Amino acid sequence: MLEECAGQLDEPFRRSEIIGWFRRHHPEVNEATLGAHIQAATENAANRARNNPPGARPALLRRIDHGTYVRAELPGEPAVDLAGRVDVPEPPGMDGVTADVILVGCVRTKRAGPCAAAELFTSPLFEGRHQYATASGLRWYIVSAKFGLLAPGDVIGPYDVYLADQSMGYRRAWGEFVIAALEQRERDLRGRTIEIHAGAAYADPLRAPMAARGATLAVPLAHLRQGEQLAWYKKHSTGSSNTTARLFPPGPMPGTGPS
């Protein structure tokens, strides 16, 4: 269960997010028991195996700050540094641009004040997604846990809403809202491929409403860990110094207000 949880949360994630995930998916799990398993599954936790049989299993988590974790490297996996100096295998179907539209997931770290959505989120992962989407030349949007669908130039302020913390009903409604907004901006979605670069918490609610409209949702980097994703984005992004080009990709200018 903990392995499944860690696989669905966007890195880095907080202990409270792990607990929230279990409350939603496995409310029968006692939080004290869960705490022991988190300790046992954290590779750099002190004495994780002492008097704790699960601690003898391969680690699932690595603590990077107080109460903050990323997934541990699995046995046999090559370590991937954040500078992207490891050759990452190409995901299937990524040898050429096949998507019609790109969606980019929001992240937790944000600037302190209002600005364009493309500039609000500040993590290396978002920057990699941003640069890749811009370099693709395709129209792209940001999917936000609070605002739904955002054009890159939509001006918003910082917020603290994480989709994985919300109820199943909220996430289903959010998915319908996002795809309805995308349909309004892009017209008919039938037969089109929408490529999303986001965690499972953001991609999964979009699958059913996307399929209902005859569109295909592609999640090309779903099988890659965060370090591998950063390496892949570094390899496939050229970046841009033109702010207008970054905020408004080719095609009709998006609206200037949040959806």
Backbone as CSV, one residue per row, in Angstrom:
resi,resn,N_x,N_y,N_z,CA_x,CA_y,CA_z,C_x,C_y,C_z
1,MET,0.826,-1.202,0.000,0.000,0.000,0.000,0.869,1.265,0.000
2,LEU,1.919,1.249,0.804,2.790,2.414,0.895,3.541,2.634,-0.420
3,GLU,3.913,1.552,-1.067,4.575,1.673,-2.368,3.625,2.297,-3.390
4,GLU,2.370,1.880,-3.383,1.370,2.446,-4.285,1.176,3.936,-3.987
5,CYS,1.098,4.263,-2.712,0.929,5.656,-2.296,2.082,6.523,-2.799
6,ALA,3.317,6.073,-2.555,4.487,6.849,-2.966,4.533,7.019,-4.474
7,GLY,4.039,6.020,-5.203,4.040,6.101,-6.652,3.047,7.097,-7.198
8,GLN,2.028,7.447,-6.420,0.983,8.353,-6.896,1.188,9.802,-6.479
9,LEU,2.019,10.030,-5.465,2.220,11.397,-4.982,3.334,12.081,-5.761
10,ASP,3.160,13.370,-6.033,4.191,14.150,-6.706,5.314,14.451,-5.725
11,GLU,6.549,14.256,-6.161,7.705,14.530,-5.312,8.066,16.016,-5.342
12,PRO,8.582,16.533,-4.230,8.620,15.889,-2.915,7.237,15.920,-2.278
13,PHE,6.948,14.978,-1.399,5.650,14.949,-0.739,5.843,14.933,0.775
14,ARG,4.812,15.388,1.481,4.885,15.510,2.924,4.286,14.283,3.613
15,ARG,4.689,14.089,4.841,4.117,12.998,5.636,2.598,13.127,5.722
16,SER,2.114,14.376,5.819,0.674,14.602,5.902,-0.032,14.138,4.631
17,GLU,0.649,14.221,3.487,0.063,13.760,2.237,-0.029,12.235,2.203
18,ILE,0.966,11.560,2.766,0.905,10.100,2.868,-0.285,9.701,3.734
19,ILE,-0.405,10.358,4.879,-1.516,10.046,5.788,-2.855,10.339,5.119
20,GLY,-2.925,11.474,4.410,-4.167,11.819,3.717,-4.524,10.800,2.650
21,TRP,-3.513,10.298,1.933,-3.758,9.283,0.907,-4.344,8.017,1.538
22,PHE,-3.800,7.599,2.674,-4.308,6.394,3.348,-5.711,6.623,3.894
23,ARG,-6.003,7.814,4.373,-7.360,8.096,4.869,-8.390,7.940,3.756
24,ARG,-7.995,8.324,2.535,-8.929,8.233,1.420,-9.036,6.813,0.867
25,HIS,-7.903,6.142,0.744,-7.879,4.850,0.050,-7.947,3.648,0.992
26,HIS,-7.409,3.783,2.189,-7.379,2.658,3.134,-7.646,3.175,4.550
27,PRO,-8.866,3.658,4.798,-9.173,4.230,6.115,-9.076,3.220,7.250
28,GLU,-9.038,1.935,6.905,-8.922,0.908,7.945,-7.528,0.834,8.548
29,VAL,-6.540,1.461,7.930,-5.165,1.410,8.427,-5.003,2.373,9.597
30,ASN,-4.551,1.868,10.716,-4.313,2.674,11.905,-3.135,3.611,11.664
31,GLU,-3.275,4.897,12.047,-2.215,5.868,11.768,-0.927,5.572,12.525
32,ALA,-1.039,4.992,13.720,0.176,4.623,14.455,0.926,3.520,13.706
33,THR,0.169,2.562,13.180,0.788,1.493,12.388,1.414,2.068,11.129
34,LEU,0.712,3.009,10.481,1.240,3.643,9.283,2.540,4.380,9.596
35,GLY,2.588,5.065,10.736,3.798,5.780,11.123,4.987,4.849,11.257
36,ALA,4.758,3.675,11.820,5.841,2.693,11.965,6.331,2.220,10.602
37,HIS,5.395,2.040,9.677,5.778,1.580,8.340,6.508,2.667,7.557
38,ILE,6.104,3.919,7.748,6.832,5.020,7.095,8.276,5.049,7.596
39,GLN,8.442,4.910,8.908,9.786,4.890,9.492,10.593,3.732,8.927
40,ALA,9.975,2.568,8.858,10.680,1.376,8.392,11.014,1.451,6.910
41,ALA,10.208,2.193,6.141,10.404,2.254,4.696,11.321,3.394,4.262
42,THR,11.783,4.211,5.219,12.621,5.367,4.895,14.089,4.983,5.001
43,GLU,14.804,5.012,3.881,16.160,4.456,3.825,17.148,5.177,4.734
44,ASN,16.961,6.470,4.963,17.902,7.208,5.805,17.352,7.505,7.193
45,ALA,16.296,6.754,7.608,15.779,6.901,8.962,16.691,6.176,9.943
46,ALA,16.923,6.785,11.091,17.793,6.164,12.093,17.157,4.893,12.640
47,ASN,17.938,3.841,12.695,17.505,2.565,13.304,16.188,2.060,12.710
48,ARG,16.034,2.182,11.408,14.747,1.812,10.817,14.448,0.322,10.934
49,ALA,15.475,-0.497,11.011,15.237,-1.945,11.076,15.224,-2.471,12.510
50,ARG,15.575,-1.643,13.492,15.674,-2.131,14.866,14.277,-2.403,15.431
51,ASN,14.051,-3.629,15.857,12.757,-4.042,16.431,11.584,-3.721,15.500
52,ASN,11.836,-3.685,14.203,10.798,-3.326,13.250,10.970,-4.206,12.017
53,PRO,10.352,-5.383,11.989,10.562,-6.330,10.893,10.419,-5.733,9.500
54,PRO,9.443,-4.837,9.229,9.364,-4.276,7.877,10.616,-3.514,7.459
55,GLY,11.432,-3.103,8.438,12.647,-2.372,8.114,13.673,-3.199,7.372
56,ALA,13.488,-4.511,7.344,14.402,-5.372,6.602,14.087,-5.397,5.109
57,ARG,12.940,-4.859,4.726,12.564,-4.824,3.313,13.274,-3.673,2.602
58,PRO,13.334,-3.722,1.253,13.939,-2.597,0.514,13.223,-1.289,0.834
59,ALA,13.986,-0.222,0.977,13.410,1.082,1.316,12.539,1.597,0.174
60,LEU,11.483,2.303,0.534,10.582,2.925,-0.439,10.725,4.438,-0.475
61,LEU,11.189,5.026,0.641,11.213,6.482,0.783,12.608,6.951,1.171
62,ARG,12.877,8.220,0.894,14.088,8.875,1.391,13.678,10.241,1.906
63,ARG,14.034,10.550,3.143,13.664,11.836,3.736,14.668,12.895,3.286
64,ILE,14.154,14.015,2.776,15.027,15.097,2.320,14.940,16.321,3.217
65,ASP,13.939,16.348,4.106,13.776,17.428,5.064,12.819,16.913,6.128
66,HIS,12.623,17.676,7.171,11.722,17.235,8.230,10.318,17.029,7.669
67,GLY,9.843,15.785,7.721,8.495,15.473,7.258,8.308,15.523,5.758
68,THR,9.400,15.567,4.984,9.314,15.673,3.528,10.124,14.548,2.890
69,TYR,9.539,13.903,1.872,10.130,12.686,1.305,10.132,12.713,-0.221
70,VAL,11.006,11.884,-0.781,10.937,11.490,-2.188,10.999,9.970,-2.203
71,ARG,10.764,9.374,-3.365,10.866,7.928,-3.472,12.327,7.502,-3.437
72,ALA,12.599,6.383,-2.779,13.956,5.843,-2.732,14.286,5.205,-4.073
73,GLU,15.580,5.175,-4.400,16.005,4.465,-5.603,15.797,2.971,-5.388
74,LEU,15.224,2.313,-6.387,15.003,0.876,-6.272,16.300,0.119,-6.506
75,PRO,16.456,-1.082,-5.899,17.672,-1.878,-6.110,17.889,-2.120,-7.599
76,GLY,19.124,-1.894,-8.043,19.442,-2.143,-9.438,19.193,-0.959,-10.354
77,GLU,18.513,0.081,-9.859,18.282,1.262,-10.680,19.516,2.139,-10.678
78,PRO,19.918,2.680,-11.837,21.027,3.627,-11.836,20.594,4.932,-11.201
79,ALA,21.457,5.522,-10.400,21.133,6.824,-9.822,21.112,7.860,-10.935
80,VAL,20.174,8.762,-10.883,20.047,9.803,-11.898,20.270,11.145,-11.225
81,ASP,21.286,11.881,-11.664,21.518,13.172,-11.029,20.624,14.214,-11.669
82,LEU,20.442,15.325,-10.952,19.503,16.337,-11.404,20.040,17.146,-12.561
83,ALA,21.325,16.984,-12.884,21.877,17.714,-14.016,21.610,16.989,-15.330
84,GLY,21.043,15.792,-15.238,20.640,15.089,-16.448,21.779,14.395,-17.163
85,ARG,22.800,13.913,-16.440,23.939,13.294,-17.084,23.780,11.781,-17.215
86,VAL,22.566,11.280,-17.145,22.300,9.864,-17.336,21.416,9.711,-18.561
87,ASP,21.742,8.741,-19.409,20.946,8.511,-20.610,19.650,7.832,-20.221
88,VAL,18.545,8.510,-20.417,17.236,7.986,-20.045,16.574,7.402,-21.284
89,PRO,16.078,6.157,-21.222,15.424,5.565,-22.389,14.221,6.388,-22.828
90,GLU,13.999,6.427,-24.135,12.850,7.151,-24.661,11.558,6.411,-24.334
91,PRO,10.546,7.120,-23.809,9.252,6.491,-23.623,8.679,6.068,-24.966
92,PRO,7.846,5.016,-25.009,7.238,4.585,-26.259,6.463,5.728,-26.919
93,GLY,6.653,5.865,-28.234,5.897,6.860,-28.974,6.407,8.278,-28.832
94,MET,7.599,8.466,-28.221,8.097,9.822,-28.019,9.235,10.156,-28.982
95,ASP,9.387,9.397,-30.073,10.447,9.675,-31.034,10.069,10.830,-31.967
96,GLY,8.864,11.313,-31.875,8.408,12.469,-32.641,7.196,13.062,-31.951
97,VAL,6.845,14.291,-32.294,5.701,14.929,-31.657,4.423,14.351,-32.246
98,THR,3.631,13.696,-31.452,2.376,13.112,-31.913,1.171,13.757,-31.233
99,ALA,1.410,14.533,-30.209,0.304,15.141,-29.466,-0.232,16.361,-30.204
100,ASP,-1.463,16.723,-29.886,-2.074,17.938,-30.417,-1.999,19.087,-29.415
101,VAL,-2.065,18.756,-28.131,-2.044,19.735,-27.051,-1.259,19.136,-25.899
102,ILE,-0.559,19.971,-25.140,0.193,19.505,-23.968,-0.395,20.138,-22.712
103,LEU,-0.582,19.312,-21.696,-0.985,19.790,-20.373,0.180,19.601,-19.415
104,VAL,0.402,20.577,-18.566,1.506,20.570,-17.603,0.927,20.692,-16.197
105,GLY,1.309,19.800,-15.317,0.796,19.835,-13.958,1.444,20.926,-13.118
106,CYS,0.648,21.526,-12.232,1.184,22.515,-11.301,2.025,21.808,-10.242
107,VAL,2.775,22.572,-9.471,3.582,22.024,-8.378,3.367,22.872,-7.127
108,ARG,3.890,22.406,-6.006,3.628,23.061,-4.726,4.397,24.372,-4.562
109,THR,5.639,24.439,-5.033,6.462,25.623,-4.789,6.073,26.742,-5.752
110,LYS,5.830,27.931,-5.188,5.317,29.052,-5.978,5.984,30.357,-5.551
111,ARG,5.908,31.336,-6.432,6.371,32.674,-6.080,5.426,33.294,-5.062
112,ALA,5.878,34.373,-4.432,5.132,34.931,-3.311,3.941,35.775,-3.735
113,GLY,3.935,36.292,-4.964,2.865,37.188,-5.375,2.272,36.807,-6.707
114,PRO,1.192,37.485,-7.116,0.531,37.169,-8.385,1.459,37.370,-9.577
115,CYS,1.326,36.478,-10.565,2.059,36.600,-11.820,1.443,35.636,-12.825
116,ALA,1.959,35.618,-14.035,1.466,34.695,-15.055,1.649,33.259,-14.556
117,ALA,0.683,32.408,-14.857,0.730,31.031,-14.361,2.018,30.323,-14.760
118,ALA,2.516,30.576,-15.960,3.740,29.922,-16.421,4.950,30.310,-15.596
119,GLU,4.857,31.451,-14.892,5.983,31.920,-14.092,5.771,31.728,-12.591
120,LEU,4.551,31.337,-12.200,4.241,31.240,-10.767,4.941,30.055,-10.106
121,PHE,4.997,28.925,-10.799,5.520,27.691,-10.204,7.031,27.631,-10.415
122,THR,7.758,27.251,-9.363,9.196,27.492,-9.379,10.076,26.261,-9.233
123,SER,9.548,25.079,-9.209,10.401,23.907,-8.987,11.151,23.506,-10.256
124,PRO,12.284,22.797,-10.128,12.990,22.293,-11.320,12.106,21.406,-12.188
125,LEU,11.209,20.625,-11.570,10.335,19.754,-12.348,9.386,20.584,-13.207
126,PHE,8.775,21.618,-12.630,7.876,22.453,-13.424,8.646,23.174,-14.516
127,GLU,9.832,23.653,-14.191,10.624,24.353,-15.210,10.944,23.424,-16.375
128,GLY,11.240,22.147,-16.074,11.486,21.186,-17.143,10.258,20.971,-17.997
129,ARG,9.113,20.807,-17.361,7.859,20.635,-18.104,7.560,21.874,-18.949
130,HIS,7.734,23.027,-18.332,7.481,24.311,-19.003,8.351,24.432,-20.249
131,GLN,9.631,24.195,-20.117,10.544,24.348,-21.249,10.238,23.340,-22.348
132,TYR,9.902,22.110,-21.959,9.555,21.095,-22.954,8.301,21.508,-23.722
133,ALA,7.264,21.946,-23.004,6.011,22.339,-23.658,6.243,23.506,-24.608
134,THR,7.049,24.467,-24.184,7.338,25.625,-25.026,8.110,25.219,-26.269
135,ALA,9.129,24.365,-26.077,9.962,23.943,-27.201,9.188,23.106,-28.209
136,SER,8.108,22.461,-27.780,7.332,21.606,-28.687,6.637,22.398,-29.787
137,GLY,6.366,23.679,-29.541,5.636,24.492,-30.496,4.137,24.257,-30.482
138,LEU,3.665,23.380,-29.598,2.242,23.086,-29.499,1.560,24.044,-28.522
139,ARG,0.247,24.136,-28.637,-0.490,24.868,-27.625,-0.426,24.066,-26.334
140,TRP,-0.259,24.775,-25.211,-0.152,24.073,-23.943,-0.850,24.862,-22.845
141,TYR,-1.232,24.113,-21.807,-1.968,24.673,-20.681,-1.435,24.065,-19.388
142,ILE,-1.754,24.721,-18.296,-1.389,24.231,-16.963,-2.650,23.714,-16.291
143,VAL,-2.567,22.546,-15.671,-3.695,22.038,-14.892,-3.406,22.332,-13.420
144,SER,-4.322,23.060,-12.807,-4.166,23.557,-11.445,-5.205,22.931,-10.531
145,ALA,-4.779,22.479,-9.364,-5.702,21.867,-8.405,-6.786,22.843,-7.972
146,LYS,-6.489,24.138,-7.989,-7.465,25.141,-7.551,-8.257,25.721,-8.715
147,PHE,-7.569,26.089,-9.796,-8.214,26.830,-10.880,-8.658,25.957,-12.048
148,GLY,-8.244,24.708,-12.087,-8.602,23.843,-13.205,-7.630,24.014,-14.346
149,LEU,-8.101,24.551,-15.477,-7.259,24.742,-16.660,-6.826,26.194,-16.755
150,LEU,-5.523,26.405,-16.927,-4.976,27.749,-17.044,-4.168,27.873,-18.322
151,ALA,-4.355,28.969,-19.049,-3.427,29.320,-20.117,-2.147,29.834,-19.461
152,PRO,-1.006,29.672,-20.123,0.261,30.106,-19.510,0.270,31.557,-19.071
153,GLY,-0.475,32.426,-19.778,-0.457,33.845,-19.439,-1.499,34.278,-18.441
154,ASP,-2.361,33.369,-17.978,-3.360,33.733,-16.979,-2.677,34.183,-15.688
155,VAL,-3.048,35.325,-15.176,-2.435,35.861,-13.958,-3.200,35.351,-12.736
156,ILE,-2.503,34.689,-11.858,-3.091,34.161,-10.623,-2.124,34.413,-9.475
157,GLY,-2.620,34.236,-8.255,-1.784,34.372,-7.075,-1.429,33.007,-6.507
158,PRO,-0.492,32.952,-5.569,-0.118,31.685,-4.949,-1.275,31.079,-4.164
159,TYR,-1.296,29.774,-4.067,-2.352,29.070,-3.339,-1.780,27.771,-2.788
160,ASP,-2.508,27.152,-1.898,-2.036,25.916,-1.270,-3.139,24.861,-1.347
161,VAL,-3.351,24.354,-2.545,-4.325,23.295,-2.775,-3.615,22.194,-3.544
162,TYR,-3.669,20.974,-3.027,-3.014,19.836,-3.675,-4.084,18.813,-4.010
163,LEU,-4.149,18.391,-5.254,-5.259,17.566,-5.711,-5.339,16.230,-4.977
164,ALA,-4.202,15.637,-4.671,-4.213,14.340,-3.997,-4.798,14.417,-2.591
165,ASP,-4.874,15.624,-2.030,-5.462,15.797,-0.696,-6.983,15.916,-0.738
166,GLN,-7.554,16.038,-1.930,-8.987,16.283,-2.051,-9.767,14.967,-2.125
167,SER,-11.063,15.068,-1.894,-11.921,13.884,-1.912,-12.067,13.340,-3.326
168,MET,-12.531,12.102,-3.429,-12.749,11.498,-4.731,-13.779,12.302,-5.529
169,GLY,-14.833,12.803,-4.849,-15.837,13.608,-5.524,-15.254,14.886,-6.101
170,TYR,-14.375,15.540,-5.334,-13.724,16.764,-5.810,-12.904,16.459,-7.050
171,ARG,-12.146,15.364,-7.010,-11.267,15.044,-8.135,-12.060,14.676,-9.388
172,ARG,-13.179,13.972,-9.210,-14.018,13.665,-10.377,-14.584,14.947,-10.981
173,ALA,-15.100,15.831,-10.125,-15.643,17.102,-10.613,-14.542,17.944,-11.246
174,TRP,-13.360,17.938,-10.639,-12.223,18.684,-11.178,-11.871,18.189,-12.579
175,GLY,-11.836,16.860,-12.768,-11.510,16.310,-14.072,-12.505,16.731,-15.136
176,GLU,-13.801,16.694,-14.808,-14.827,17.121,-15.748,-14.686,18.611,-16.068
177,PHE,-14.399,19.411,-15.037,-14.249,20.850,-15.218,-13.074,21.177,-16.137
178,VAL,-11.939,20.498,-15.921,-10.744,20.742,-16.729,-11.007,20.406,-18.192
179,ILE,-11.596,19.241,-18.445,-11.810,18.830,-19.836,-12.883,19.693,-20.506
180,ALA,-13.894,20.106,-19.752,-14.891,21.022,-20.319,-14.240,22.342,-20.715
181,ALA,-13.331,22.840,-19.866,-12.626,24.090,-20.172,-11.705,23.904,-21.381
182,LEU,-11.044,22.752,-21.453,-10.168,22.471,-22.592,-10.984,22.386,-23.884
183,GLU,-12.136,21.750,-23.807,-13.010,21.633,-24.965,-13.481,23.015,-25.432
184,GLN,-13.746,23.896,-24.488,-14.175,25.253,-24.838,-13.067,26.012,-25.558
185,ARG,-11.836,25.811,-25.111,-10.704,26.522,-25.713,-10.260,25.901,-27.030
186,GLU,-10.338,24.564,-27.110,-9.798,23.857,-28.270,-10.871,23.344,-29.221
187,ARG,-12.119,23.629,-28.956,-13.235,23.141,-29.765,-13.345,21.624,-29.644
188,ASP,-13.549,20.933,-30.758,-13.797,19.495,-30.721,-12.528,18.741,-30.354
189,LEU,-12.610,17.882,-29.336,-11.453,17.091,-28.909,-11.426,15.711,-29.555
190,ARG,-12.479,15.337,-30.252,-12.571,13.981,-30.811,-11.403,13.692,-31.759
191,GLY,-10.776,12.526,-31.519,-9.681,12.094,-32.360,-8.347,12.749,-32.055
192,ARG,-8.308,13.626,-31.060,-7.068,14.337,-30.740,-6.328,13.648,-29.594
193,THR,-5.023,13.846,-29.558,-4.191,13.297,-28.497,-3.734,14.414,-27.586
194,ILE,-4.070,14.289,-26.316,-3.688,15.280,-25.309,-2.592,14.658,-24.457
195,GLU,-1.445,15.272,-24.458,-0.289,14.752,-23.718,-0.183,15.496,-22.386
196,ILE,-0.114,14.746,-21.285,-0.035,15.398,-19.975,1.276,15.053,-19.282
197,HIS,1.867,16.047,-18.686,3.084,15.896,-17.895,2.738,16.308,-16.463
198,ALA,2.321,15.328,-15.680,1.862,15.563,-14.310,1.807,14.218,-13.602
199,GLY,1.665,14.254,-12.286,1.548,13.036,-11.508,0.200,12.370,-11.706
200,ALA,0.089,11.144,-11.195,-1.138,10.366,-11.356,-2.343,11.056,-10.734
201,ALA,-2.118,11.813,-9.649,-3.240,12.496,-8.998,-3.920,13.472,-9.949
202,TYR,-3.175,14.012,-10.923,-3.723,14.962,-11.885,-4.142,14.278,-13.184
203,ALA,-3.426,13.261,-13.592,-3.744,12.588,-14.858,-4.981,11.701,-14.741
204,ASP,-5.095,10.953,-13.645,-6.174,9.961,-13.540,-7.580,10.560,-13.626
205,PRO,-7.869,11.701,-12.981,-9.241,12.244,-13.083,-9.616,12.713,-14.484
206,LEU,-8.628,12.841,-15.377,-8.910,13.323,-16.726,-9.238,12.192,-17.697
207,ARG,-8.952,10.957,-17.311,-9.070,9.839,-18.254,-10.507,9.634,-18.715
208,ALA,-11.450,9.523,-17.776,-12.835,9.234,-18.156,-13.468,10.364,-18.967
209,PRO,-13.382,11.632,-18.518,-13.987,12.695,-19.335,-13.305,12.858,-20.686
210,MET,-12.009,12.563,-20.772,-11.314,12.637,-22.051,-11.817,11.550,-22.990
211,ALA,-11.933,10.321,-22.460,-12.409,9.205,-23.277,-13.839,9.436,-23.742
212,ALA,-14.666,10.054,-22.887,-16.058,10.317,-23.247,-16.162,11.261,-24.438
213,ARG,-15.125,12.038,-24.683,-15.137,12.982,-25.806,-14.360,12.441,-27.002
214,GLY,-13.960,11.177,-26.927,-13.276,10.553,-28.060,-11.841,10.973,-28.223
215,ALA,-11.226,11.508,-27.167,-9.834,11.936,-27.215,-8.949,10.920,-26.499
216,THR,-7.662,10.976,-26.768,-6.689,10.085,-26.148,-5.820,10.872,-25.184
217,LEU,-5.673,10.369,-23.975,-4.786,10.989,-22.991,-3.482,10.202,-22.963
218,ALA,-2.375,10.860,-23.271,-1.056,10.228,-23.249,-0.276,10.745,-22.048
219,VAL,0.302,9.812,-21.278,1.120,10.174,-20.108,2.499,9.570,-20.331
220,PRO,3.321,10.181,-21.190,4.538,9.527,-21.671,5.610,9.266,-20.626
221,LEU,5.670,10.079,-19.577,6.740,9.899,-18.593,6.254,9.244,-17.311
222,ALA,5.099,8.596,-17.361,4.530,8.015,-16.140,5.436,6.972,-15.518
223,HIS,6.243,6.296,-16.329,7.077,5.213,-15.803,8.427,5.709,-15.277
224,LEU,8.715,6.999,-15.411,10.013,7.533,-15.000,9.948,8.166,-13.618
225,ARG,11.011,7.985,-12.859,11.128,8.642,-11.567,11.463,10.114,-11.794
226,GLN,11.372,10.919,-10.727,11.525,12.355,-10.911,12.890,12.721,-11.476
227,GLY,13.961,12.103,-10.973,15.287,12.410,-11.496,15.406,12.075,-12.970
228,GLU,14.808,10.972,-13.379,14.822,10.582,-14.787,14.001,11.557,-15.632
229,GLN,12.887,12.034,-15.075,12.091,13.023,-15.798,12.894,14.306,-16.016
230,LEU,13.596,14.752,-14.980,14.403,15.961,-15.112,15.471,15.787,-16.186
231,ALA,16.090,14.598,-16.221,17.090,14.321,-17.241,16.462,14.323,-18.631
232,TRP,15.278,13.750,-18.742,14.590,13.692,-20.039,14.217,15.091,-20.524
233,TYR,13.709,15.920,-19.614,13.342,17.282,-20.008,14.571,18.074,-20.438
234,LYS,15.669,17.875,-19.745,16.895,18.584,-20.100,17.339,18.212,-21.508
235,LYS,17.171,16.945,-21.840,17.577,16.449,-23.157,16.662,16.961,-24.265
236,HIS,15.373,17.155,-23.955,14.386,17.446,-24.983,13.892,18.885,-24.989
237,SER,14.487,19.753,-24.198,14.039,21.147,-24.142,15.147,22.058,-24.611
238,THR,14.756,23.088,-25.356,15.746,24.064,-25.806,15.665,25.346,-25.016
239,GLY,14.535,25.543,-24.274,14.332,26.783,-23.532,14.073,27.938,-24.484
240,SER,13.734,29.068,-23.920,13.455,30.266,-24.728,13.668,31.489,-23.877
241,SER,14.290,32.500,-24.457,14.476,33.752,-23.729,13.370,34.744,-24.052
242,ASN,12.451,34.343,-24.933,11.370,35.237,-25.341,10.172,35.010,-24.441
243,THR,9.903,35.951,-23.552,8.822,35.770,-22.583,7.475,35.627,-23.266
244,THR,7.231,36.424,-24.307,5.942,36.331,-24.985,5.756,34.965,-25.608
245,ALA,6.806,34.415,-26.224,6.713,33.087,-26.832,6.466,32.036,-25.770
246,ARG,7.060,32.201,-24.587,6.863,31.216,-23.534,5.424,31.261,-23.025
247,LEU,4.867,32.449,-22.878,3.548,32.564,-22.291,2.438,32.252,-23.279
248,PHE,2.662,32.547,-24.543,1.614,32.357,-25.542,2.185,31.600,-26.729
249,PRO,2.039,30.261,-26.751,2.555,29.466,-27.847,1.798,29.745,-29.136
250,PRO,2.304,29.210,-30.290,1.664,29.492,-31.570,0.183,29.142,-31.570
251,GLY,-0.594,29.936,-32.290,-2.024,29.692,-32.354,-2.765,30.884,-31.811
252,PRO,-4.085,30.854,-31.831,-4.874,31.976,-31.308,-4.537,32.257,-29.849
253,MET,-4.475,33.503,-29.495,-4.133,33.917,-28.130,-5.163,33.400,-27.143
254,PRO,-4.724,32.689,-26.063,-5.671,32.240,-25.049,-6.289,33.422,-24.318
255,GLY,-7.340,33.152,-23.564,-7.943,34.188,-22.731,-6.969,34.655,-21.672
256,THR,-7.231,35.782,-21.118,-6.310,36.357,-20.149,-6.735,36.152,-18.717
257,GLY,-7.830,35.430,-18.469,-8.268,35.207,-17.097,-8.353,33.729,-16.798
258,PRO,-8.228,33.320,-15.523,-8.320,31.912,-15.171,-9.652,31.334,-15.589
259,SER,-9.611,30.046,-15.973,-10.855,29.352,-16.323,-11.697,29.136,-15.105
